[in-house]
Amino acid sequence: MKSIGTRDGHAIQLVGFDGDDTLWKSEDYYRTAEAEFEAVLGHYIDLRDQRMQQHLLAVERRNLKIFGYGAKGMTLSMIETAIELTDARISARDIQKVLEIGRATLQHPVEVIAGVREAVAEIAREFEVVLITKGDLFHQEQKIAQSGLSDLFRRIEVVSEKDPQTYARVLAEFDLPARRFAMIGNSLRSDIEPVLALGGWGIHTPYHVTWAHESEHGVAAGDPRLREVPAASGWPAAVHALDLAAGASGG
């Protein structure tokens, strides 16, 4: 257990950050992979039929509890989808192409989003910060290392799912109640909703493209514990605003 001492009387004592599409670009590469996958299947099925994307999403959701999140699970789901939609007519050569699509996704360059390093560093000068990212452990560790951001964080957590139980576990290890925690991320479903459910605070910075699975959430518009911030440059001010709100509410 790593308890956090009070820093200058702040009501919020710990600020968490998501990784993919919050600190660095990610979904763009998955969209490219899906387009390349469609091109492969176009030799077998009519791409004007929208059921292909729906089928892939359904297979990915079905496989999440088996393969987890990330490019490896996506690749296996693409192969399964290809076999099902082509009635097993897809050739070994084209399955190899799908594998190459997955490999390229795993090897994509890590591009830190503009303003992120400066914003995290500014927040870290006043608050404890932790990186909480979801996905394949090996791939996430690679991206964290290549991002050059690891030196900013007291602790880094790679988790298989982001739900209230996961956040509660992390906060328990810091010996910190949720009311003293704020999470910054692009996904309302994974980064914001579970934290709000625990009584914490959230800062949502949407990315220009979002996976359909992550778009489904139950966060109410105008939630007083949530701030919408369009870019990383606004994070420090938003954290201070939530800190004041937390103090006023007795947090």
C-alpha positions as CSV (number, residue, x, y, z in Angstrom):
1,M,0.0,0.0,0.0
2,K,1.4,3.4,-1.0
3,S,-0.5,6.1,0.9
4,I,-0.4,9.7,-0.4
5,G,0.2,12.6,2.0
6,T,-1.8,15.7,1.7
7,R,-0.2,18.2,-0.8
8,D,-0.8,21.8,0.1
9,G,-4.3,21.1,1.3
10,H,-5.6,19.9,-2.1
11,A,-9.0,18.1,-1.9
12,I,-7.9,16.0,-5.0
13,Q,-4.8,14.1,-4.1
14,L,-4.3,11.9,-7.2
15,V,-4.8,12.5,-10.9
16,G,-5.0,9.5,-13.3
17,F,-4.3,9.6,-17.0
18,D,-5.4,7.2,-19.7
19,G,-2.9,6.2,-22.4
20,D,-4.4,5.4,-25.8
21,D,-5.9,8.4,-27.6
22,T,-5.4,10.5,-24.5
23,L,-1.6,10.7,-24.2
24,W,-0.7,9.2,-27.6
25,K,-2.5,8.4,-30.9
26,S,-3.9,4.9,-31.2
27,E,-7.4,4.5,-32.8
28,D,-6.2,5.9,-36.1
29,Y,-4.1,2.8,-36.6
30,Y,-7.0,0.5,-35.8
31,R,-9.2,2.3,-38.3
32,T,-6.4,1.9,-41.0
33,A,-6.3,-1.8,-40.1
34,E,-10.1,-2.1,-40.5
35,A,-9.9,-0.5,-43.9
36,E,-7.1,-2.9,-45.0
37,F,-9.2,-5.8,-43.7
38,E,-12.2,-4.7,-45.7
39,A,-10.0,-4.6,-48.8
40,V,-9.0,-8.3,-48.2
41,L,-12.6,-9.4,-47.7
42,G,-13.7,-7.4,-50.7
43,H,-12.5,-10.3,-52.8
44,Y,-15.1,-12.5,-51.2
45,I,-18.1,-10.4,-50.2
46,D,-20.0,-7.2,-51.2
47,L,-18.5,-4.4,-49.1
48,R,-21.7,-2.4,-49.6
49,D,-23.2,-4.7,-47.1
50,Q,-22.8,-2.9,-43.8
51,R,-23.1,-6.2,-41.9
52,M,-19.3,-6.8,-42.2
53,Q,-18.4,-4.0,-39.7
54,Q,-21.2,-5.0,-37.4
55,H,-20.1,-8.6,-37.6
56,L,-16.5,-7.7,-36.7
57,L,-17.6,-5.6,-33.8
58,A,-19.8,-8.4,-32.5
59,V,-16.9,-10.9,-32.7
60,E,-14.5,-8.5,-31.0
61,R,-17.0,-8.0,-28.2
62,R,-17.6,-11.7,-27.8
63,N,-13.8,-12.3,-27.6
64,L,-12.9,-9.5,-25.2
65,K,-13.1,-11.8,-22.2
66,I,-10.9,-14.3,-24.0
67,F,-8.3,-12.3,-25.9
68,G,-8.7,-9.0,-24.1
69,Y,-8.2,-5.5,-25.6
70,G,-5.7,-4.6,-28.2
71,A,-4.2,-5.4,-31.6
72,K,-3.7,-9.1,-30.9
73,G,-7.4,-9.6,-30.0
74,M,-8.4,-7.5,-33.0
75,T,-6.3,-9.7,-35.3
76,L,-7.7,-13.0,-34.0
77,S,-11.2,-11.5,-34.3
78,M,-10.6,-10.4,-37.9
79,I,-9.5,-14.0,-38.8
80,E,-12.6,-15.4,-37.1
81,T,-14.8,-12.9,-38.9
82,A,-13.2,-13.6,-42.3
83,I,-13.7,-17.3,-41.9
84,E,-17.4,-16.8,-40.9
85,L,-18.3,-14.2,-43.5
86,T,-16.7,-16.1,-46.4
87,D,-18.0,-19.5,-45.3
88,A,-14.4,-20.6,-44.9
89,R,-13.6,-19.7,-48.5
90,I,-10.8,-17.3,-47.6
91,S,-7.4,-18.5,-48.7
92,A,-4.4,-19.1,-46.5
93,R,-2.7,-16.3,-48.4
94,D,-5.4,-13.8,-47.5
95,I,-5.3,-15.0,-43.8
96,Q,-1.6,-14.3,-43.9
97,K,-2.5,-10.7,-45.1
98,V,-4.8,-10.3,-42.1
99,L,-1.9,-11.4,-39.8
100,E,0.3,-8.8,-41.5
101,I,-2.3,-6.2,-40.8
102,G,-2.3,-7.1,-37.2
103,R,1.5,-7.1,-37.0
104,A,1.7,-3.6,-38.6
105,T,-0.8,-2.4,-36.0
106,L,1.3,-3.7,-33.2
107,Q,4.4,-2.0,-34.6
108,H,2.9,1.4,-35.3
109,P,4.9,4.4,-34.2
110,V,4.0,6.1,-31.0
111,E,3.0,9.7,-31.5
112,V,2.4,11.7,-28.4
113,I,-0.6,14.1,-28.8
114,A,0.3,17.8,-28.9
115,G,0.6,19.5,-25.5
116,V,0.4,16.3,-23.5
117,R,3.9,16.3,-21.9
118,E,3.6,19.9,-20.9
119,A,0.2,19.4,-19.4
120,V,1.1,16.3,-17.4
121,A,4.3,17.9,-16.1
122,E,2.4,21.0,-14.9
123,I,-0.2,18.9,-13.1
124,A,2.5,16.7,-11.6
125,R,4.1,19.7,-9.9
126,E,1.1,20.0,-7.6
127,F,-0.6,16.6,-7.6
128,E,0.4,13.0,-7.6
129,V,-0.1,11.5,-11.0
130,V,-0.6,7.9,-12.2
131,L,-0.9,6.4,-15.6
132,I,-3.8,3.8,-15.9
133,T,-3.9,2.3,-19.4
134,K,-5.9,-0.7,-20.7
135,G,-4.8,-3.3,-23.2
136,D,-2.3,-6.0,-24.0
137,L,0.6,-5.8,-21.4
138,F,3.5,-6.2,-23.9
139,H,2.1,-3.7,-26.4
140,Q,1.2,-1.2,-23.7
141,E,4.7,-1.4,-22.2
142,Q,6.2,-0.8,-25.6
143,K,4.0,2.2,-26.2
144,I,4.8,3.7,-22.7
145,A,8.5,3.3,-23.3
146,Q,8.4,4.8,-26.8
147,S,6.2,7.7,-25.7
148,G,9.0,9.1,-23.5
149,L,6.4,10.0,-20.8
150,S,7.1,7.3,-18.1
151,D,9.4,9.6,-16.1
152,L,6.4,11.9,-15.3
153,F,4.4,9.2,-13.4
154,R,4.9,8.0,-9.9
155,R,3.2,4.7,-10.9
156,I,2.0,3.0,-14.1
157,E,-0.8,0.5,-14.2
158,V,-1.6,-1.6,-17.2
159,V,-5.0,-3.2,-16.7
160,S,-7.1,-5.7,-18.6
161,E,-10.4,-3.8,-18.0
162,K,-11.4,-0.4,-16.7
163,D,-14.4,-0.9,-14.4
164,P,-15.3,0.3,-10.9
165,Q,-13.5,-2.8,-9.4
166,T,-10.3,-2.0,-11.1
167,Y,-10.2,1.7,-10.1
168,A,-11.2,0.7,-6.5
169,R,-8.3,-1.7,-6.4
170,V,-5.8,1.0,-7.6
171,L,-7.2,3.5,-5.1
172,A,-7.0,1.0,-2.3
173,E,-3.4,0.5,-3.0
174,F,-2.9,4.2,-2.7
175,D,-5.0,4.2,0.5
176,L,-7.1,6.9,-1.1
177,P,-10.9,7.5,-1.2
178,A,-12.4,8.0,-4.7
179,R,-13.6,11.5,-3.8
180,R,-9.9,12.5,-3.8
181,F,-9.2,11.1,-7.3
182,A,-9.7,12.6,-10.7
183,M,-9.3,10.7,-14.0
184,I,-8.4,12.2,-17.4
185,G,-9.2,10.3,-20.6
186,N,-10.9,10.2,-24.0
187,S,-13.4,7.4,-23.2
188,L,-16.5,8.1,-21.2
189,R,-17.1,4.4,-20.9
190,S,-13.7,3.4,-19.6
191,D,-12.1,6.5,-18.1
192,I,-14.9,8.5,-16.7
193,E,-18.1,6.4,-15.9
194,P,-16.4,3.9,-13.5
195,V,-14.7,6.7,-11.6
196,L,-17.8,8.8,-11.3
197,A,-19.6,5.7,-10.1
198,L,-17.1,5.4,-7.2
199,G,-17.6,9.1,-6.3
200,G,-14.5,10.4,-8.1
201,W,-14.0,13.1,-10.6
202,G,-13.5,13.1,-14.4
203,I,-12.0,15.2,-17.2
204,H,-13.1,14.1,-20.7
205,T,-11.0,15.0,-23.7
206,P,-12.6,13.4,-26.8
207,Y,-10.4,12.0,-29.5
208,H,-11.5,12.7,-33.1
209,V,-12.3,9.0,-33.6
210,T,-13.6,6.5,-31.1
211,W,-14.1,2.7,-31.2
212,A,-17.8,1.9,-31.3
213,H,-17.5,-0.3,-28.1
214,E,-16.1,2.7,-26.2
215,S,-18.9,5.0,-27.4
216,E,-21.5,3.2,-25.3
217,H,-21.8,4.7,-21.8
218,G,-24.3,5.9,-19.2
219,V,-22.6,9.2,-18.3
220,A,-25.2,12.0,-17.9
221,A,-24.6,15.3,-19.7
222,G,-23.7,18.0,-17.3
223,D,-22.6,15.8,-14.5
224,P,-21.2,18.2,-11.8
225,R,-18.2,15.9,-11.2
226,L,-17.2,16.0,-14.9
227,R,-15.4,18.6,-17.0
228,E,-15.3,18.5,-20.8
229,V,-11.9,19.8,-22.1
230,P,-11.1,19.8,-25.8
231,A,-7.3,19.6,-25.6
232,A,-4.5,18.7,-23.2
233,S,-3.6,22.4,-22.7
234,G,-6.8,22.7,-20.7
235,W,-6.1,19.9,-18.3
236,P,-4.2,21.9,-15.6
237,A,-7.0,24.4,-15.3
238,A,-9.7,21.7,-15.3
239,V,-7.9,19.8,-12.5
240,H,-7.8,23.0,-10.4
241,A,-11.5,23.6,-11.0
242,L,-12.3,20.1,-9.9
243,D,-10.0,20.5,-6.9
244,L,-12.0,23.6,-5.8
245,A,-15.3,21.8,-6.4
246,A,-14.1,18.8,-4.4
247,G,-13.1,21.1,-1.6
248,A,-16.4,22.8,-1.6
249,S,-18.3,19.5,-1.6
250,G,-16.3,18.3,1.4
251,G,-14.1,16.1,-0.7
